[in-house]
Amino acid sequence: MTMPDIASNGVGNGCRQLTASEIEPMLSAYLSGGWRDDDLQLKSVDLEPDSITALLRVKRFFIPGDGRFHLSVPQAFIWIAQLALIHGCWDNHLDRKPGEIWIRSITLECKRPISNVEEISLQLKSTSKRLVKGGVFYSGVISVDHGAFVGSGRYVFPLLASAKFTPDFRAPLPAIHPA
């Protein structure tokens, strides 16, 4: 069974094709490009053997109709991936990103809005890791702003052939505080 082409077949079947000028007032200004105005910055990063916790600060943001910042799911995903990269580098004794991370899955439940611009906490906690072809496969849980967004993720952190893989999580190092 194939799906009908709505643009051609759907119009005659009680469906209505909208014009660009009719669609325009329905579109989100944020999703249509306002997201580019969001600028979040790492305030601090704390590493533990099986987790990474960061504090983010909002430098500037898209101003929605209510005038308040709202952390969007796309921004949360970006910072989840950034922290996965930082933790993967640290956990595998690397001082720089060896390649692109491969996000296999992220689930995120948004329990309440996040509008704090001074400190947004983000924590990734690894629950398992294993060596796979080309890298290390991590699974873990996610918490954004103390449970406002919660979920899980799985990703492959890339490893070069010369990298040192440790099957157990590393011993803790001091916190990193970006300038």
N, C-alpha and C positions, 0 to 999 in steps of 0.2 A: 504494500500500500504506500503510495507516495502522497506527500503533503501538497495541497494545491498552492499555486503561486497567487498569493493574496492580491498582488498588484493587478494581475490580469484576470484571474478566475474569480477572486473573491468579490469584486465590485458588482458583478451580476447576481450574486447570491445573498443579497441583503447587507453586505459589507460596504463600507465607505472608505475610499482612498483619500487621505488627507494631503493637502498641499503643504509646502514648506512654510508658507506664511501662517497656516493654521496650526502647525506643529510648534513654531517658534515660541509662543507664549507658554507652552507646556514644559519647555525644557528648563533644566536646572542650570543657573548661571555658574554654580560651582563645578558641576560635572562637565560643562561646556568649556572650561578653561580656568575658572576661578581657583581651582586646586593649585595652579602654578604660583599663586600668591602665598601659599602656606610655606613657611620657613621655620623648621624646627631644628634645634641644636642640642647636641649632647652636653649635659651639665656635669655628669659624673658616670663612671662605669665601675661596678664592683664585680670581680670575678671570683667564683668559688669552684671547687672541683667539678660540680655537675650543673652549675647555673651561672647566669649572667643577669645582673640587675642594673638598669640605667635610669637616670633621671633626665628627662627632656625638658627644654624650655622653648616656648614659642616666641620667636623673634618678631614675626609678622604673620598675618593671616588674611585670608579672604574674609570680607565683612558681609555676612549674610543678612537677611531681612531683619533679624532680631538684634543685630549688632554684636553678638557674642561669638567667640570662637567655639567650634565644635570639632573635636578630633574625628576625622573621617576614617572609615575602614581602609581605604587605599593608603592613607598616611600611616595607619597602624601597621599594615602589611609591609610597607617600605622599611619601617624601623625594626620590625621583627626580623626581616632579612638582614639588615645591617648588624643587629646584635648576634645573629647566628654566625655571620662572617667573623666578627670580632672574637666570639667564643671559640669558633673552630680554629682560628689562627693561634690563639692562646693555648688551647687544648692540644694542638699538634705541633707546638714549639716553632711556630712560624712568625716572622716579624712583618710579613706583608701578605696580602691576599694572593693566593696562588692561581686563581682562576675564578670562574663564575660558579656561584652556588646554584644548585638545582633544587628548587622547592618542589617537593613531590605532592604535598598537601598542606593546607592550612584550613582549620575550621575556627571560627570566631563567633561567639555569642555575645551580643552587645546588650548588657543588662541595664546600663544607665548611661546617659550622655557624659562625655568628658569635655569640660569647658575651662579647666584650670590652665592658665598660660605660663605659670611660674615653675611648676614641677609636675610632670606626668611620669609616673613610675612605669617601667616596662620590665618584666621578668620572664626569662626563658629558663626552664628547668629541664635538663636532659634526663630522660628515664631509661634510655638505652642507646648504645652505639655499637657499630660493627664495621669492620673493614669490608668494602665492596670494590669492585673494579673501578679504578679511577678516583677513589676517595673514601670517605667515612660516612656511613649512613647514620643519622641521628634521628631519634624520636623524642618528643617531649611535650611539655605543657606550657601554656602561655597565660600570663596575667598582665593586663594593662590597667594602670591606675587602681591598684588594690582591688581587682576583681570587677571593675566596671565592664571590661571586655575580658572574656576568658575563652580558652580554646586549647587546641593541640596542633602540632605541626610535625612534619617529617621532611627531611632534606638530606641531600648528599653534599658534603663539603669536599671540594676538590683537593686532591693531594698530588704533588709531584712525586716521581719515583724516589727522589732523595729524601722525602719527608720522613720524620720519625713518628710512627703510629704507636700510641700507648693504649692498650686495651682497657685499662682502668682510668678513671678520671684523675687528673693531675692534683697534686697538693695545692692548696690555696696560695695565691700570690697577693701582694698588697693591691689595694684599689688603684685604679687609674683615674685621674681627674684631668680631663682635657682643659687646655688653657682657654 
